[in-house]
Amino acid sequence: MRFYELWIGLRYTRAKRRNHFISFITGTAIMGMVIGVAALIAVMAVMNGFDHTLRSRILAVTSDVIIQGNGVPVLDWPTAVKRLSTVPGVTGVAPYVQAQAMLSHEGLVSGAVIEGIDPALENRVNKLNQDMKMGELQSLQTHPWSIVLGRALARQLGVTVGDKITLISPQGGVTPLGVTPALRQFTVVGLFSVGIYAYDSGMAYINLGDAQRLYGLNQGVTGLRMQIKDPFTAPAFAAHLQQQLGAAFYIQDWTQTHENFFKALSMEKLVMFVILSLIIAVAAFNIVATLVMVVTDKETDIAILRTIGVTPRSIMLIFMVQGGIIGLFGTLLGVFFGVLLALNIPTLVPAIEHLFHVQFISPEVYSISQLPSKLEPWDVIHVAIAALIMSWIATLYPSWRASRVAPAEALRYE
């Protein structure tokens, strides 16, 4: 491109229009681009925040790798814990017992997943001890028949630390009247909250020995939890371990345990990107309308340029410069406001909720109670590139139309 094409294109962009409607359409195109780019960056940051927050909170209460027997309890688990602890990359191994039960307190009943754990070993495989809001996880080891509840579950049952609740297990005894459920009274010694409603309202922890006696496992356990140095290598680690242990054990990593959830989240992020990209596409159509009107307004100028030897290609480049400047200006402003909005979402949303007395994120529906945001530089780059490409494509037809203006026809009545 020669410099005069760039100079004329810039002149057309900043010159005052005789037609104020064209200026209005230009401003609309820029504002549409700004809104589209900013909204897309902010939404992508929120989706990244959801993904990052949920991964962190899920990993706080689940382990990187889980080993279970194929339909049977794991019996010689102390030996397995010692052997697995020496595997390179493993930072912790802990046994657990998992079952379902009903919890009851003064007429209030709620279902829950009961996990029997060894508090001394559990700290090696998750961060549950850091999420304790009342009491300590170690109390399960010192107090027989004690239980730690999720805070939302405790609220449903109307209990707090020190209260007693009844655990009703379906694995009961056999009587002449049939199978009767087992009932046992537990003392609440702690409350935890990981920030995910499904866990806070449906999980309870008891001592490993109490769980073995309650569910008739003798010395067996449901399985073993493992923590490794890099959680993102868990799929490869689990596959390698499965080959070594064989078909007698069933091994899952944390990505398999919540595979459908994270796939749905990834798909939702992709769909939101496509939908919000349509806002940028609409702004690009405004650029088309703007340039078409500018070409009509500048037909005399185009004809004069053609008569002094300017080629159709150069005419096309002049208007591509003008449309490109509109797209570039709108994209840069959109990136600025989008990044500013994304970085301040955790502050702005609570302020708006407090001001209007509303709650945008229900923990019962979205698993978390606050709108998270995590700005990824590559997302910003991808959005900006997509906006610039759409803007450039939008300049092609009007620029081609400008290059087809016939000088004789345009100057006939001048």
C-alpha positions in Angstrom: 0.0 0.0 0.0 1.3 3.4 -0.9 1.1 6.2 1.6 -1.4 8.4 -0.2 -4.1 5.6 0.2 -3.5 5.5 3.9 -3.5 9.3 4.1 -6.8 9.7 2.2 -8.4 6.9 4.2 -7.5 8.5 7.5 -8.7 11.9 6.2 -12.1 10.5 5.2 -12.3 8.9 8.7 -11.7 12.1 10.7 -13.2 14.7 8.3 -16.5 16.2 9.3 -19.4 14.8 7.3 -21.9 16.9 5.4 -24.4 14.1 6.1 -24.9 13.9 9.9 -26.7 10.6 9.4 -23.5 9.0 8.2 -21.7 10.2 11.3 -24.5 8.7 13.4 -24.2 5.3 11.7 -20.4 5.4 12.1 -20.8 6.1 15.8 -23.3 3.3 16.1 -20.9 0.9 14.4 -18.1 1.8 16.8 -20.4 1.5 19.8 -21.7 -1.8 18.6 -18.1 -3.1 18.3 -17.2 -1.8 21.7 -20.2 -3.4 23.4 -19.8 -6.7 21.6 -16.0 -7.0 22.4 -16.4 -5.8 26.0 -19.4 -8.2 26.6 -17.6 -11.1 25.1 -14.4 -10.5 27.1 -16.4 -10.1 30.4 -18.4 -13.3 29.8 -15.4 -15.3 28.9 -13.7 -14.1 32.1 -16.8 -15.2 34.1 -16.8 -18.6 32.4 -13.1 -19.0 33.2 -13.8 -18.0 36.8 -16.6 -20.6 37.1 -14.3 -23.3 35.7 -11.3 -22.3 37.9 -13.4 -21.9 41.1 -15.3 -25.1 40.7 -12.1 -27.1 39.9 -10.4 -25.7 43.0 -13.4 -26.3 45.3 -14.0 -29.8 43.9 -10.3 -30.7 44.4 -10.6 -29.4 48.0 -13.0 -32.2 48.9 -12.0 -34.9 46.4 -8.7 -36.5 45.6 -6.7 -36.7 42.4 -7.0 -40.4 42.1 -9.4 -42.9 43.6 -8.7 -46.7 43.9 -11.7 -49.0 44.5 -12.2 -52.7 44.6 -14.4 -54.1 41.8 -17.6 -54.5 43.8 -15.8 -55.7 46.9 -14.2 -53.9 49.9 -10.4 -53.3 49.9 -9.2 -55.5 52.8 -5.4 -55.2 53.2 -5.5 -51.4 52.9 -2.7 -50.6 55.4 -0.2 -52.4 53.3 -1.6 -50.8 50.1 -1.2 -47.3 51.8 2.5 -48.0 52.6 3.3 -49.3 49.1 1.4 -46.5 47.2 3.0 -43.8 49.4 6.4 -44.8 48.0 5.3 -44.4 44.3 7.1 -41.3 42.7 4.8 -38.3 42.5 2.4 -39.4 45.2 2.1 -37.0 48.2 -0.5 -38.8 50.2 -2.8 -41.8 50.4 -5.8 -42.3 52.7 -8.5 -45.0 53.1 -12.2 -44.2 53.1 -15.6 -45.8 53.5 -18.5 -44.3 51.5 -22.2 -45.0 51.9 -25.6 -43.3 51.9 -27.8 -42.7 54.9 -30.6 -40.6 56.3 -29.9 -38.0 59.0 -32.6 -37.1 61.5 -33.0 -34.4 64.2 -36.2 -33.5 66.0 -38.5 -34.5 63.1 -36.2 -33.0 60.3 -34.8 -35.6 57.9 -32.2 -35.2 55.1 -30.3 -37.7 52.9 -26.6 -37.5 52.9 -23.5 -39.3 51.6 -21.6 -40.6 54.6 -17.8 -40.9 54.4 -15.7 -42.7 57.0 -12.2 -41.2 57.1 -9.0 -41.4 59.1 -8.5 -37.7 60.1 -4.7 -38.2 60.5 -4.4 -39.4 56.9 -7.2 -37.4 55.3 -5.2 -34.2 55.5 -2.7 -35.7 53.0 -5.3 -36.1 50.2 -7.6 -33.1 50.4 -8.0 -29.6 52.0 -11.1 -30.4 54.0 -9.4 -29.3 57.3 -9.0 -25.8 55.8 -12.7 -25.6 55.1 -13.8 -26.3 58.7 -16.0 -23.4 59.9 -16.7 -24.8 63.4 -14.9 -27.5 65.3 -12.0 -29.6 64.0 -11.7 -32.6 61.8 -9.4 -34.2 64.3 -12.3 -34.5 66.7 -13.5 -37.5 64.7 -10.5 -39.4 66.0 -10.9 -38.4 69.7 -14.7 -38.6 70.0 -16.4 -41.9 69.4 -19.6 -41.8 67.2 -19.0 -38.2 66.2 -19.9 -36.6 62.9 -18.8 -33.5 60.8 -21.6 -32.0 58.7 -21.7 -29.6 55.8 -22.9 -26.2 57.0 -25.9 -26.2 54.6 -26.8 -29.8 55.7 -26.6 -28.7 59.4 -28.9 -25.8 58.6 -31.4 -28.1 57.0 -31.4 -30.3 60.1 -31.3 -27.3 62.6 -28.2 -28.5 64.4 -24.9 -27.1 65.4 -21.7 -28.3 67.2 -22.6 -30.3 70.3 -26.1 -31.4 69.1 -27.0 -35.1 68.6 -28.5 -36.5 65.4 -29.7 -39.9 64.4 -28.1 -41.7 61.4 -30.3 -44.2 59.7 -28.4 -46.7 57.6 -30.2 -49.0 55.0 -27.6 -51.7 55.8 -29.4 -53.0 58.8 -30.0 -56.3 60.4 -32.2 -59.2 59.3 -35.2 -60.0 61.6 -38.3 -62.2 61.2 -40.0 -59.1 59.9 -37.4 -58.5 57.2 -34.4 -56.2 57.0 -34.6 -53.3 59.4 -32.4 -50.2 59.0 -29.6 -49.6 61.5 -30.0 -46.5 63.7 -27.1 -44.8 65.5 -26.8 -41.6 67.4 -24.0 -39.3 66.6 -22.7 -36.1 68.1 -22.0 -33.2 65.8 -18.3 -32.1 66.4 -17.7 -29.8 63.4 -19.2 -28.0 60.4 -17.4 -27.4 57.1 -18.2 -25.4 54.0 -16.3 -25.8 50.7 -18.5 -23.3 48.8 -20.2 -25.8 46.6 -23.8 -26.3 47.6 -24.0 -30.0 46.5 -21.2 -30.9 49.0 -22.2 -28.5 51.8 -25.8 -29.8 51.8 -25.2 -33.5 51.1 -21.9 -34.6 52.7 -21.1 -35.8 56.2 -17.9 -37.4 57.7 -17.5 -39.9 60.5 -14.5 -41.8 61.9 -13.2 -44.7 59.7 -13.6 -47.2 62.5 -17.2 -46.1 63.2 -18.1 -46.4 59.5 -16.6 -49.9 59.3 -18.6 -51.1 62.3 -21.8 -49.3 61.2 -21.7 -50.8 57.7 -20.4 -54.2 58.6 -17.1 -54.0 56.7 -15.0 -55.4 59.4 -11.5 -54.1 58.5 -12.3 -53.4 54.9 -12.7 -50.0 53.2 -14.5 -48.8 50.1 -11.2 -47.6 48.6 -8.1 -45.4 48.8 -7.7 -41.8 47.9 -4.4 -40.5 46.4 -3.0 -37.0 46.1 -0.2 -36.4 43.5 2.1 -33.4 42.9 0.4 -32.3 39.7 -3.4 -32.8 39.6 -3.4 -32.2 35.9 -1.3 -35.3 35.3 -3.9 -37.4 37.1 -5.4 -39.0 33.9 -2.0 -40.3 32.8 -1.0 -41.4 36.3 -4.3 -43.3 36.8 -4.0 -45.1 33.5 -0.4 -46.2 34.4 -1.5 -47.3 37.8 -4.4 -49.3 36.3 -2.0 -51.2 34.1 0.1 -52.1 37.2 -2.7 -53.1 39.5 -4.8 -55.0 36.9 -8.5 -55.6 36.7 -8.9 -56.4 40.4 -9.1 -52.7 41.1 -11.1 -49.8 39.5 -9.2 -46.6 39.3 -10.6 -43.1 38.6 -9.0 -39.7 38.4 -10.8 -36.5 39.3 -11.4 -35.5 35.7 -13.4 -38.8 35.2 -15.3 -38.3 38.4 -16.7 -35.0 37.2 -16.2 -35.5 33.4 -19.8 -34.7 32.4 -19.8 -31.5 34.5 -16.6 -30.1 33.0 -17.6 -31.1 29.5 -20.9 -29.2 30.0 -19.0 -26.2 31.3 -16.6 -26.2 28.3 -19.5 -26.5 25.9 -21.4 -23.7 27.6 -18.3 -21.5 27.2 -18.1 -22.3 23.5 -21.8 -21.6 23.0 -21.6 -18.3 24.8 -18.6 -17.3 22.6 -20.5 -18.0 19.5 -23.7 -16.2 20.6 -21.9 -13.1 21.8 -19.8 -13.1 18.6 -23.1 -12.3 16.8 -23.1 -8.9 18.6 -19.7 -8.2 16.9 -21.1 -9.5 13.6 -24.0 -7.0 13.9 -21.5 -4.2 14.5 -19.6 -5.4 11.4 -22.8 -5.1 9.3 -23.1 -1.5 10.6 -19.6 -0.9 9.2 -20.9 -2.2 5.8 -23.8 0.2 5.9 -21.5 3.1 6.9 -19.1 2.5 4.1 -21.8 2.1 1.5 -23.2 5.5 2.5 -19.8 7.0 2.5 -19.1 5.6 -1.0 -22.3 7.1 -2.2 -21.4 10.5 -0.6 -17.9 10.4 -2.0 -18.7 9.4 -5.6 -17.5 12.8 -6.9 -14.2 12.5 -5.0 -13.7 9.0 -6.3 -14.3 10.1 -9.8 -11.8 12.9 -9.5 -9.2 10.5 -8.1 -9.8 8.1 -11.0 -9.4 10.9 -13.6 -6.0 11.8 -12.2 -4.8 8.2 -12.5 -5.7 6.5 -9.2 -6.3 2.8 -9.9 -9.4 0.9 -8.8 -7.2 -1.1 -6.4 -6.0 2.1 -4.7 -9.7 3.3 -4.4 -10.5 0.0 -2.8 -7.7 0.3 -0.3 -8.7 3.8 0.7 -12.1 2.7 1.9 -10.7 -0.5 3.4 -8.5 1.8 5.5 -11.5 3.8 6.6 -13.5 0.7 7.6 -10.5 -0.8 9.2 -9.9 2.3 11.4 -13.6 2.1 12.5 -13.1 -1.6 13.4 -9.7 -1.0 15.1 -11.0 1.9 17.1 -14.1 0.0 18.3 -12.0 -3.2 19.1 -9.4 -1.3 21.1 -12.1 0.5 23.1 -14.0 -2.8 23.6 -10.8 -4.5 24.8 -10.2 -1.7 27.3 -13.7 -1.6 28.7 -14.0 -5.4 28.6 -10.7 -5.9 30.6 -11.7 -3.2 33.0 -15.1 -4.9 33.6 -13.7 -8.4 33.9 -11.2 -7.3 36.5 -13.9 -5.6 38.6 -16.8 -8.1 38.3 -16.1 -9.6 41.8 -16.5 -6.1 43.2 -19.2 -4.7 41.0 -21.7 -7.6 41.2 -21.9 -7.7 45.1 -22.3 -3.9 45.1 -25.2 -4.1 42.6 -26.8 -7.0 44.6 -26.6 -4.9 47.8 -27.9 -1.8 46.1 -31.0 -3.4 44.5 -31.4 -6.2 47.1 -31.2 -9.0 44.6 -29.2 -12.2 44.3 -27.9 -13.0 40.8 -26.3 -16.3 41.7 -28.3 -18.8 43.7 -26.0 -21.4 45.4 -28.7 -24.0 45.1 -28.6 -23.7 41.3 -25.1 -22.7 40.4 -23.1 -24.5 43.2 -21.4 -21.2 44.1 -22.8 -18.0 45.7 -20.5 -15.4 44.1 -19.8 -14.5 40.5 -16.1 -15.3 39.8 -13.9 -13.8 37.2 -10.6 -15.0 35.8 -9.2 -13.0 32.8 -7.1 -15.1 30.4 -4.8 -13.1 28.1 -5.4 -15.5 25.2 -9.1 -15.1 25.4 -8.7 -11.3 25.0 -6.4 -11.8 22.1 -8.8 -14.3 20.4 -11.7 -11.9 20.8 -9.7 -9.0 19.5 -8.5 -10.9 16.5 -12.1 -12.2 15.7 -13.4 -8.6 15.9 -10.7 -7.3 13.6 -11.3 -10.1 11.1 -15.0 -9.4 11.0 -14.3 -5.7 10.6 -11.9 -6.3 7.7 -14.4 -8.7 6.0 -17.1 -6.0 6.4 -15.0 -3.5 4.3 -14.6 -5.7 1.3 -18.0 -5.2 -0.5 -18.2 -1.4 0.0 -14.6 -1.0 -1.0 -15.1 -3.1 -4.1 -18.2 -1.0 -4.9 -16.2 2.2 -4.6 -13.6 0.8 -7.0 -16.4 0.2 -9.6 -17.5 3.9 -9.7 -17.5 5.2 -13.3 -15.9 8.7 -13.4 -18.0 9.9 -16.3 -21.3 8.9 -14.6 -20.3 10.4 -11.3 -19.2 13.8 -12.9 -22.0 14.1 -15.4 -24.0 16.7 -13.3 -21.0 18.4 -11.6 
